[in-house]
Amino acid sequence: MLSVVIVGGLHADARKAAVERLLADVPGSVVLHHDLATAAAGTVVRTIRDTSGILAAGEAPLVNDCACCALREDLVPELLRLADDGVTRLAVVELWDSVEPKAMAEVVTAGGLTVTGVITAVDPALVLPYLGNGDDLAERGLAAAATDQRTVADTFARQLEYAPVLAVADSEEADDEDRELLAQLHPTARQVPIGHGDPAGPEPGAQASARSPLAAAALAGFDVEAAAAAQHPACALLPTEADAHGVSTLVWHRCRPFHPERLYEALEDITCAAARSRGRFWLADKPDVLLHWDAAGGALCVESVGPWLASLPDAAWEMVPPVRRAAAAMDWHPEHGDCCQHLVFTSPALDRDGLERLLEHCLLTDTEYAAGRDAWKRLPPAFDTLLEV
């Protein structure tokens, strides 16, 4: 059976090094890559290669003027062809720079293939510069479609946080602060040094072994549904409190809603207080709506992701995934249920005290809180424009 490992990341040198490591370590492996840089000419260039060089090449036309859509439609048929050849053990899908692994893992799995690993390659010295880069991907020539409005920072953050394995480059420029920032941003990830193992690779026919941790990670297994749940705002597996080597993670949890106007006025200061912040939050004028907070590179995205479980009738709970119910139970309040503020901020030189004061100021006062939900709903709807209500 063909195993598929997806290797992505905006750090191109680290990504390419990780791919070469896998080719050397796993006999019978090939690399499948779609180059989206050729999209301006109307096609996406596909190559398949092994350690000896290019085995096949072709082009896929754009779909609806979208290079990433062409990749989606071309990827599974090519992987199925490799599965049928009977000789390919591992297909390494090397994603183009800004392509996010979540979408591709779900496409491959839906196509009936087995994803055994998702890896994001990272250079620790570049983590903070990329998290702080608010440029649009289009400005950097990295957009995957004409309508692509993502930034370098938010794309890199999602690439980093989705993968259970980080292939880490041995960077001379990286210091303890860089490595600590990487660890705090994704504390549950397994970090694997790219250069670890026998440079010549194992003998022909050998299995991935302890000498080859990256190969072992590529074949370890991957659960697409669990990975999606770990990123969903309602039950995301968020970082925990930490403070080391000049880097801090603040976990801010409260059971009182935000005043919409005060929070809106403070958005810029809160967003710029940390290199990365994310989580779920509760607005007084929309007390039944679970809102998602996602900030990187000085830019914030907020969106509604449906109702809090406390707002649903009991009969609807049977249709809610168990992982969502478990997450709600951990935050459950006798009065408000799972409605809460659960925001996480990670950054070097984080002003924890100042940030906490600012966040506390945005909550309802005792008087406002005591007025009750009917009064809350009459507060000015400051977030309607951001939420496109």
N, C-alpha and C positions, 0 to 999 in steps of 0.2 A: 504494500500500500504506500502511495506517495504521501510524504509529510510535507507540509508547507509552513515555512517560517517567514514572517513579515519583518523586514528591517527598514526602519524609517528614521527621520530626523533631519532638521535643517543644518546640522553640523556635517557638511558633506564629506570632509576628510575623515572624520570619525566613522561615518556611515560606511564609506568605501572600505576602510580598514577592517571593520567588523565583517563585511561581506567577504573580503578576501580571506579572513581568518576561517570563516565557515567553509568556504570552498576547499581550503587546505586541510581542514580537520575532518570533513565528512566525505568519505568515498561515495561516488555516485551522485554528487550534488551538482546542481546547475543554478545559475542566477538568471532570473527573468526581470528585465527592467524596461519600463516605458519612459522615454524621455519626453517630457511635456514642453521642453524648451523650443521644440519645433512647431508648436501649436500655431504660431503666427502664419506659417505656411499652409495651414489647414489639415495637418496630420500629426499623429503621435508616432514616434519611431520606437519599435519594439526590438529588443535584442535578447538572445538566449546564449549563454556562454558557460563554459566550464574552465578548469585550470589550463586547458590547452588553447583557449581563445574562443572566438565567436562561432557558435554552431548554427545559428539561424538568425535572420533579421527580416523585418517587415514593417509595414506601416498600417495604422488604423486611422480612418477618417474621423474628424471631429463629429461629435453628436450634439446637435443644438448649439453649435459654436462653443462647446465645452470640452476641453482636453481631458478633464477628470472623468467626464461621462464616457468618453471614448475608452479610457483606461478601464472603467468598470465593465464595459461591454466586451472588451477584448481579453481581459485577464483570465476569466474562468475557462473559456474555450482553450486557451493556450495551456493552462494547467491540466485540463482534462486530457489533452493530447500527450502531455508529459507523463501523466498517470498511466496512459495506455501503452507507452513504449516499453514498459516492463524493466527498464534498466535504471531509471532515475529514482534515487532513494529520497532525496531532499530537494525541493524547489525553494530557493531563496528568492523571495519577492523583494527586490530592492526598490523601495518607493522613491519617486522623485521628491526633491527638496520639501515642498510645502504640502505634499499629500499626507493626510492624517491616517494613522494606522487603524483607527476604529472603523471607519467606513469600509476599508479594504478587507479587514478581518471578517466583517459581517457579510460582505459580498462573496468572499471565498467560501465561507461556511454555508451560506444559502445555496451555493452552487454544488453542494454535496461533497465538498472536499474537507480534509482534516487539517485545521490549523494547529500545529503543535507548539508554536511559540510566536510571541510578538515582542520585538526588541527595538528600543530606541537608542541610537548611538549618540553619545554625548561627549563633548570636550568640556571638562569642568571649568576651565578658564573662560569659556564663552557663555556660561549659563546666565550670569548677571547682565552682560551686554545684550544678549538676545531677549531676556525678560524685560529689559528697559527700552527696547526698540519699538516705538509706536508707529513706525512707518507702515503704510499699506503694502501688502505683498506686491501689488501692481507697480508701485514705485521702485521696487527692487527686482522687477522682472520675474517674480515668483508666483504670480497669480495663476490659478488653475482654470479660470474661466473669465470671460469678459465681465461677469457680474460679481466676481470674487471681491468681497469687501473686508476680508480678514486682514489682521496686522501680523507683523513678524512675531510680536510678543505673545499674542493670544494663541497663535498657531503653534509656536514652540511649547507653550505651557501645556496644551492639550496633547501634543506628541509625547511629552515627557511623562505626564501623569497617567496616561492610559496604559502604557506598557508595564507589565510586571517585571520585566528585565531591562536593565540599563547596561549597554555595552560602553564602558568608560575608557576613553583614550588616556594614555599615559602622557599627560601634558606637562612640560617643564614650566610653563607659565602659571599653572594652577597652584594656589596656596591652600592653607587649611581653611580659610574662610570660604573659598570657592567650593571645596569638597563638602563643607558643612552645609552650605546653602543647598547643594544638590541633595544631600541626605535629608534635610528638613522638608524640602519641597515634596519629596516622594519617599517617606520613611519606610514604606512596606516593600519597596522595589528591591529586587535582588541585583546588586551591582557586580558586574563581571568585567575584569580588566580585559581589554581587547587583545593585548599582547601576550597574555598568559598561555603557556602551553608550548609544545614542540613546534618551532618555526617551520620545520619540514613537513609537519603533519604526521598522522599515524601511518603505520605500514598499510599497504593495500589490504582491504578486507577487515581492518581493525575497527572496533566499535568506539564511539565517543566515550571518553573515560575521564577520570579525575584530572588527567593532564590537559583536558580540553573542556573547561567549564562552559565556554560559550556554545560549543556544539551540544553539550548536555542540556543547556538551557533551551536551545532551539528545538530539542526533541522531547522536552519535559511534559508537554501538554498545555492546553489553553482553553479556558471556558469563556466563550463569547458573551453569554448571558450574564455571568458573574462580573465580567469586566465592564459591561454596560451599566450594571447596577452600581458598581463602585464609583461611577462618574455621574450618575443621575443626582440632580440637586436634592431630591427628597431623601436619599439614603446614601449619599456619597461618603466614601471612606476618606475623611479629611485628615490632614496632618494633626499631630498632637502637640501639646506644649513642649517647647524646647528653648534652650539658651546656651550656646557654646560657640567659641571661636569668633565672637563678634556678630553672630547671626542669631536671631530670635524668631520664634513662632508664638504668636499670641492667639489663644483660642478664647473667643468672646461669646458667652452664652447667657442669654437673659430671657425671662418669661413675661416680657412687657412689650407692647408694640411701639414702633417708631412713630413720631409725629411727622407726617409727610413733608410739611414745609421745612421744618428744621433739618431733617435729613437731606432734603434736596439741596438746601443752601450749603451743607457741609460736604457734599459729594466730592468736590475736587480735593479738599484737604484729606479726606479719608482715603480716596483712591490713590493719591500720591504718597501716602504715609508708608506704603510697603511695596516691595518689588512685585509681590503676588498676593492677592487676596481672593477668597471665594467662600461660598457657603449659601445658606438660605436665610431669608429674613421676612419680617412680618410688619406690614404697614397698617396703621390704625384705620385709615379710610377704606381699606380693602381687607378686612379682618379674616375673610374666608379663603384668601388667595395665597398660595405658597409662591414666594418670589425668589428667583435665583440671582445671586451676586457673583460676578466673574470679572476680575480686574487684573490687568497686566500692562506694562508699558505706559502707565499713566492714563489708560483708557478703561472705562467701565461699561460692561454690558449687563443690563438687568432685563429679566423676562419672567412672565408668569409661566409656571409649570403645572397649573391645575390647582385643585383645592387641597387644603390641609385635610388629613384624615378625620380630624375632629369635626369637620364641616359636612362629612358624608353621612347618610343614613346607615344604620347598622347593616342593612341588607347588602349595601354596596361593598362592604369590607371583604366579602367572599371573592370579589373580582380583583382585589388588590394583591399584588405579588407578596409572598411571605417576607421577602427581604425588606420591602417597604413597611410592612406591619411591624417587623422587628425594630427597624430604625425609629419608627414613631414611638414604640414602647419605651425606648431608651430616653426619649425626650419628654415623655408624657407628664403633664401637669394636671392636678386634680380639677382645676377650673378651666384651663384652656386646651387641654389635650396636647397635641404635638405642635401647636402654634408657638413659635419661639424665634429668637435670634440665635443663629449658630454660624458665626463668621470666623474665618481663620486668616491671619495676616503673617506672612513670612518675609523677612528682609534683613540684610545687614544693617546695623545701626538703627534698629527699630526703636522709636520713642514709645515704649509700651504705656507708660503713665499718661503721656499726652494723648495718645490715641484712645485709651480707655475713657479719659475725661470727655473727649469729643463725642464718642459714641454714646456715653451716658447722657450727655446734654441733648441728644436727638430723641431719646425715649420720651414717652408721655410723662408728664409730671403726675404727682399723686392726685391732684385735683382733676386733671384731664382723664386720668385712668378711672377715677371713681365715677365719672360722668356716664360710663357704660358704652356699649357698642353702638347704640343708636346715635349718640352724640359723636362718636368716633367717625362714623360714616359721613357725617356732615362737614368734616374737616376739609380744607381745600385740597383738591386732587392734584397735587404737585407732580406726580409721576405719570399722569396720563399720556403726556407727549412721549416720554421715554418708552412707555409700554404700548404705545400706539393704540390706546383705548378709544 
